[in-house]
Amino acid sequence: MLAEAAGVKITLRSTAELQRRTDIPLLLGSAGKIRRDTGWEPQIPFRQTLADLFA
């Protein structure tokens, strides 16, 4: 999404010899618990946050 905001195309590549045994292959975040426990909802869409960051 950040590349899209920047107007560029990127290709992601992984190089096995540059990876460490401690690297996490896939890391995903979720706001599910904080939403469930507090009722919190974001006020600014993530795509807008990225556009603002790029700007």
C-alpha angles and dihedrals in degrees: 000000000000091000088051091052088050092049094237134122118228136186118211116214131179121213111202095206091056093054121095126217088243094055114114108234095210127010119184128177129209133191090201097110096048090046092049095045100041108016089239117164125184116251096201121053115241092239089056091049090055092047090051091048092052092047 
